[in-house]
């Protein structure tokens, strides 16, 4: 019987200990807005003071926060915490006497988490702030609050991205495309901050904003390209400078296109022959006058007579050795303008033994 009473006491003590730990953890970590009402020894912030409403975007927006002390003793705030370097208080510490309040001014960078594509010319913003408080009894508490509001864009770019598709031909002049930069808020001026390589840009004033004309250079190398054009935006009555980005993308192809650009045959038994066809087509009004290539050992090439703007190239390769093999055929194509292009075509296969399968 005594053993049972002892065990029950142990269970009660463990339960009390767990409860105390849970209460202390809740008191230390939960945001101030979720604390019990009787915890009046710490600083507080009125809920309406945490909402900065709607405001124009800026990288140095100032918002005053009023810390209140409703306790019977002085509350020391020994440090302020923030969720990122985009939130900065104007002081490092302060003391709030009983029944009084103190003002702390925060500087917010409202452009920090601006989405790439903005809907309805605005977006919600949220910033975490915190304080390490010590009450008159020497008890420490860490409190946190959420500053929030809506940020309005000072300008819009339409479209939000420019795509030239796959219609660009290397060496040819390209028609520019235009984006509309519309001023929506207190903007002093807009200028081009960078000129991406092989991209030309021109910004001119227009009603309600600007026109941004963009054209890839004829020197742009064949292949896909992705460029970013940055606009530097100076705000009125402020030293603030914010930046806006316009993504530009597209694909540049040669005047002559080879299809396919690579051929892979997989595993082929020794002694057999692989065969394939490659089509060369002109993407301009120029005609392909001739096609030359030096085939490797064991490969033969037959060229068809030109038909319309394209050529058919048939190749045959004897599989004489085991293992992985890859050759690159460099087709030298001469156009009617006497311009010469080189088109590399990759051909690969794996030679395998007839008997062992490897």
C-alpha positions as CSV (number, residue, x, y, z in Angstrom):
1,X,0.0,0.0,0.0
2,X,2.9,2.4,0.9
3,X,4.5,1.6,-2.4
4,X,1.3,2.6,-4.3
5,X,1.1,6.0,-2.5
6,X,4.8,6.7,-3.3
7,X,4.2,5.9,-7.0
8,X,1.1,8.2,-7.1
9,X,3.1,11.0,-5.6
10,X,5.8,10.6,-8.2
11,X,3.2,10.7,-11.0
12,X,1.7,13.9,-9.5
13,X,5.1,15.6,-9.2
14,X,6.0,14.7,-12.8
15,X,2.6,16.1,-14.1
16,X,3.2,19.3,-12.1
17,X,6.7,19.6,-13.6
18,X,5.5,19.1,-17.1
19,X,2.8,21.7,-16.6
20,X,5.2,24.3,-15.3
21,X,7.6,23.7,-18.2
22,X,4.7,24.1,-20.7
23,X,3.5,27.3,-19.0
24,X,7.0,28.8,-19.0
25,X,7.6,27.9,-22.6
26,X,4.3,29.5,-23.6
27,X,5.1,32.7,-21.7
28,X,8.5,32.9,-23.3
29,X,7.8,32.2,-26.9
30,X,4.2,33.2,-27.8
31,X,3.6,36.5,-29.4
32,X,2.4,39.3,-27.2
33,X,-1.1,39.3,-28.6
34,X,-1.6,35.7,-27.4
35,X,-0.3,36.1,-23.8
36,X,-2.6,35.9,-20.8
37,X,-4.2,39.2,-19.8
38,X,-2.6,39.1,-16.3
39,X,0.9,39.3,-17.7
40,X,1.0,43.1,-17.4
41,X,4.7,43.4,-16.4
42,X,5.9,43.6,-20.1
43,X,5.6,46.2,-22.9
44,X,2.7,46.1,-25.3
45,X,1.7,47.6,-28.6
46,X,-1.9,48.6,-29.6
47,X,-3.2,46.4,-32.5
48,X,-4.0,49.5,-34.6
49,X,-0.4,50.6,-34.3
50,X,0.8,47.5,-36.0
51,X,-1.1,48.2,-39.3
52,X,0.5,50.8,-41.5
53,X,-2.4,50.7,-44.0
54,X,-1.8,51.5,-47.7
55,X,1.4,53.3,-48.7
56,X,3.5,53.8,-51.8
57,X,6.5,51.5,-52.1
58,X,9.8,52.9,-50.8
59,X,13.0,51.5,-49.4
60,X,13.0,53.8,-46.4
61,X,9.4,54.0,-45.2
62,X,9.2,55.3,-41.6
63,X,6.6,54.0,-39.2
64,X,6.3,55.0,-35.5
65,X,5.5,52.2,-33.0
66,X,4.3,53.1,-29.5
67,X,5.4,50.8,-26.7
68,X,3.2,51.0,-23.6
69,X,3.8,49.9,-20.0
70,X,0.7,49.2,-17.9
71,X,2.7,47.6,-15.1
72,X,3.5,49.1,-11.7
73,X,7.2,49.2,-12.3
74,X,9.7,50.2,-15.0
75,X,10.1,48.0,-18.0
76,X,13.5,47.8,-19.6
77,X,13.8,46.9,-23.3
78,X,17.3,45.7,-23.7
79,X,17.2,44.8,-27.4
80,X,15.0,44.8,-30.5
81,X,14.7,41.9,-32.9
82,X,13.6,41.9,-36.5
83,X,12.8,39.3,-39.2
84,X,15.3,40.7,-41.7
85,X,17.6,43.6,-42.4
86,X,14.7,45.3,-44.2
87,X,13.4,46.5,-40.7
88,X,15.5,48.8,-38.6
89,X,14.6,50.5,-35.3
90,X,16.1,54.0,-34.6
91,X,17.3,52.9,-31.1
92,X,18.9,49.9,-29.5
93,X,17.3,50.0,-26.0
94,X,15.0,52.1,-23.9
95,X,13.2,52.3,-20.4
96,X,9.5,52.8,-20.0
97,X,8.3,54.0,-16.6
98,X,5.1,52.7,-15.1
99,X,2.0,53.9,-16.9
100,X,4.0,55.6,-19.7
101,X,4.7,55.0,-23.3
102,X,7.7,55.4,-25.6
103,X,7.9,55.9,-29.4
104,X,10.3,53.8,-31.6
105,X,10.6,54.7,-35.2
106,X,11.1,51.8,-37.6
107,X,12.5,52.1,-41.1
108,X,11.0,49.6,-43.5
109,X,12.3,48.5,-46.9
110,X,8.9,47.9,-48.6
111,X,10.6,46.8,-51.8
112,X,12.3,43.8,-50.2
113,X,9.8,41.1,-51.0
114,X,8.1,42.7,-53.9
115,X,6.7,39.9,-56.2
116,X,7.9,39.8,-59.8
117,X,4.4,40.0,-61.1
118,X,2.1,42.3,-59.2
119,X,-1.7,42.0,-59.3
120,X,-3.9,45.1,-59.0
121,X,-0.7,47.3,-58.6
122,X,-0.2,46.3,-55.0
123,X,0.8,43.5,-52.7
124,X,0.6,42.6,-48.9
125,X,3.7,43.1,-46.8
126,X,4.5,41.8,-43.4
127,X,7.4,42.4,-41.0
128,X,8.2,40.7,-37.7
129,X,9.5,42.8,-34.9
130,X,10.5,41.8,-31.3
131,X,11.7,43.1,-28.0
132,X,13.7,41.6,-25.1
133,X,12.0,43.0,-22.0
134,X,13.0,43.0,-18.3
135,X,10.4,43.9,-15.7
136,X,11.0,45.5,-12.3
137,X,11.3,42.0,-10.7
138,X,14.2,41.2,-13.1
139,X,12.1,38.7,-15.2
140,X,13.0,38.5,-18.9
141,X,10.4,38.0,-21.6
142,X,10.8,38.0,-25.4
143,X,7.9,39.4,-27.2
144,X,7.1,39.6,-30.9
145,X,4.6,41.4,-33.1
146,X,3.7,41.6,-36.7
147,X,3.8,44.9,-38.6
148,X,1.7,44.6,-41.7
149,X,0.0,46.6,-44.5
150,X,-0.5,47.0,-48.2
151,X,2.2,48.4,-50.5
152,X,1.2,50.2,-53.7
153,X,3.4,50.1,-56.8
154,X,4.6,53.5,-58.0
155,X,4.7,52.3,-61.6
156,X,3.7,49.4,-63.8
157,X,5.3,47.8,-66.8
158,X,3.1,46.3,-69.5
159,X,3.8,43.6,-70.5
160,X,5.7,42.5,-67.4
161,X,8.1,40.4,-69.6
162,X,9.1,40.6,-73.3
163,X,9.5,37.5,-75.4
164,X,10.8,37.4,-78.9
165,X,10.0,33.7,-79.3
166,X,12.1,31.6,-81.7
167,X,11.7,33.8,-84.8
168,X,15.1,35.5,-84.5
169,X,17.7,34.6,-87.1
170,X,21.4,35.1,-86.4
171,X,23.0,38.0,-88.4
172,X,19.7,39.6,-89.3
173,X,18.2,42.9,-88.0
174,X,15.4,42.4,-85.5
175,X,12.2,44.4,-85.1
176,X,12.1,46.1,-81.7
177,X,9.3,45.4,-79.2
178,X,7.8,48.0,-76.8
179,X,6.8,47.9,-73.2
180,X,4.7,50.7,-71.6
181,X,6.0,52.1,-68.3
182,X,3.0,53.7,-66.6
183,X,3.6,56.1,-63.6
184,X,1.1,55.4,-60.8
185,X,2.6,57.2,-57.8
186,X,5.1,59.9,-56.7
187,X,7.8,59.3,-59.3
188,X,10.4,62.0,-60.1
189,X,12.1,60.3,-63.0
190,X,12.8,56.9,-64.6
191,X,16.0,55.9,-66.4
192,X,17.7,52.7,-67.8
193,X,20.1,51.4,-65.1
194,X,21.9,48.9,-67.3
195,X,22.3,47.9,-70.9
196,X,22.4,44.1,-71.2
197,X,24.9,42.7,-73.6
198,X,23.7,42.4,-77.2
199,X,20.4,44.2,-76.3
200,X,19.6,47.8,-77.2
201,X,17.1,49.8,-75.2
202,X,15.5,53.2,-75.6
203,X,13.3,55.0,-73.0
204,X,11.2,57.9,-74.1
205,X,8.5,59.9,-72.4
206,X,4.9,59.3,-73.2
207,X,1.5,60.3,-71.8
208,X,1.2,59.0,-68.3
209,X,4.7,57.6,-68.3
210,X,7.3,56.2,-70.7
211,X,7.8,53.9,-73.7
212,X,10.6,51.3,-73.5
213,X,11.8,50.1,-76.9
214,X,13.9,46.9,-76.8
215,X,15.6,45.1,-79.6
216,X,18.2,42.2,-79.6
217,X,21.4,42.9,-81.5
218,X,22.2,41.0,-84.7
219,X,25.4,39.9,-83.0
220,X,23.5,37.9,-80.4
221,X,24.9,34.3,-80.5
222,X,22.6,31.4,-81.7
223,X,20.7,29.7,-78.9
224,X,18.4,30.8,-76.1
225,X,18.9,34.0,-74.3
226,X,17.5,35.5,-71.1
227,X,18.3,39.1,-70.2
228,X,17.1,41.5,-67.5
229,X,16.7,45.3,-68.1
230,X,16.7,47.3,-64.9
231,X,14.9,50.6,-64.6
232,X,16.1,53.1,-62.0
233,X,13.2,55.0,-60.4
234,X,13.7,58.2,-58.4
235,X,10.9,59.0,-56.0
236,X,9.6,62.6,-55.5
237,X,10.6,64.5,-52.4
238,X,12.9,61.7,-51.4
239,X,16.4,60.4,-51.9
240,X,14.9,56.9,-52.4
241,X,15.8,55.0,-55.5
242,X,14.1,51.8,-56.3
243,X,14.6,49.4,-59.3
244,X,12.2,47.6,-61.6
245,X,13.2,44.7,-63.8
246,X,11.9,43.7,-67.2
247,X,12.8,40.2,-68.3
248,X,13.6,39.7,-72.0
249,X,13.9,36.3,-73.6
250,X,14.0,34.6,-77.0
251,X,15.8,32.1,-79.2
252,X,18.3,32.9,-82.0
253,X,18.7,30.3,-84.8
254,X,21.2,30.1,-87.7
255,X,20.1,31.0,-91.2
256,X,20.2,27.3,-92.0
257,X,18.7,24.8,-89.6
258,X,19.6,21.1,-89.4
259,X,17.0,18.6,-88.3
260,X,17.8,16.6,-86.2
261,X,20.8,18.4,-84.7
262,X,22.0,15.1,-83.1
263,X,21.4,11.4,-83.8
264,X,21.9,8.5,-81.3
265,X,21.4,4.9,-82.3
266,X,22.0,3.0,-79.1
267,X,23.4,-0.5,-79.1
268,X,24.2,-1.9,-82.6
269,X,25.8,-5.4,-83.2
270,X,29.2,-5.5,-84.8
271,X,29.2,-5.8,-88.6
272,X,25.9,-4.0,-89.0
273,X,25.4,-0.6,-90.5
274,X,23.4,2.4,-89.1
275,X,21.7,4.8,-91.5
276,X,20.1,8.2,-91.0
277,X,18.8,11.3,-92.8
278,X,19.5,14.9,-91.9
279,X,17.5,17.8,-93.4
280,X,19.0,21.2,-94.0
281,X,16.6,24.1,-94.4
282,X,17.1,27.8,-95.1
283,X,15.1,30.1,-92.8
284,X,15.6,33.1,-95.1
285,X,15.0,33.8,-98.8
286,X,18.6,32.7,-99.5
287,X,19.1,29.4,-101.3
288,X,21.6,26.8,-100.1
289,X,24.1,26.5,-103.0
290,X,26.3,23.7,-101.7
291,X,26.9,21.5,-98.7
292,X,30.3,19.9,-97.9
293,X,31.5,17.6,-95.1
294,X,34.4,15.3,-94.4
295,X,33.0,12.0,-93.1
296,X,35.1,9.9,-90.7
297,X,36.4,6.4,-91.5
298,X,33.6,3.9,-92.2
299,X,31.0,6.6,-93.0
300,X,29.5,7.5,-96.4
301,X,27.4,10.6,-97.2
302,X,25.0,11.2,-100.0
303,X,23.6,14.6,-100.7
304,X,20.3,15.1,-102.5
305,X,19.8,17.6,-105.3
306,X,18.5,20.9,-103.7
307,X,14.7,21.0,-103.4
308,X,13.1,24.3,-102.7
309,X,15.2,25.9,-99.9
310,X,16.4,22.6,-98.3
311,X,18.8,19.7,-98.8
312,X,18.6,16.0,-97.7
313,X,21.8,14.4,-96.4
314,X,21.8,10.6,-96.0
315,X,24.7,8.9,-94.1
316,X,25.7,5.3,-93.5
317,X,28.1,4.1,-90.8
318,X,29.6,0.6,-90.5
319,X,29.8,-0.6,-86.9
320,X,33.3,-2.3,-86.7
321,X,34.4,-1.7,-83.0
322,X,32.8,-2.4,-79.6
323,X,32.1,0.4,-77.2
324,X,30.7,3.9,-77.2
325,X,31.4,6.0,-80.4
326,X,30.6,9.6,-81.2
327,X,31.5,11.6,-84.2
328,X,30.7,15.2,-85.1
329,X,30.0,16.1,-88.7
330,X,30.8,19.7,-89.6
331,X,28.6,20.6,-92.5
332,X,29.9,23.6,-94.4
333,X,26.9,25.3,-96.0
334,X,27.3,28.0,-98.7
335,X,24.3,30.3,-99.4
336,X,23.4,32.1,-102.6
337,X,25.0,35.3,-101.1
338,X,28.3,33.3,-100.8
339,X,28.0,33.4,-97.0
340,X,29.4,30.2,-95.4
341,X,27.9,28.6,-92.3
342,X,29.2,25.6,-90.3
343,X,26.6,23.3,-88.7
344,X,27.9,20.6,-86.3
345,X,25.9,17.4,-86.2
346,X,26.5,14.8,-83.5
347,X,26.1,11.1,-84.3
348,X,26.7,8.4,-81.7
349,X,26.2,4.6,-81.3
350,X,27.4,1.7,-79.1
351,X,29.0,-1.3,-80.8
352,X,28.2,-4.6,-79.2
353,X,29.4,-8.2,-79.8
354,X,27.0,-10.4,-81.8
355,X,27.6,-13.4,-79.6
356,X,27.9,-12.0,-76.0
357,X,25.6,-9.0,-76.3
358,X,28.2,-6.7,-74.9
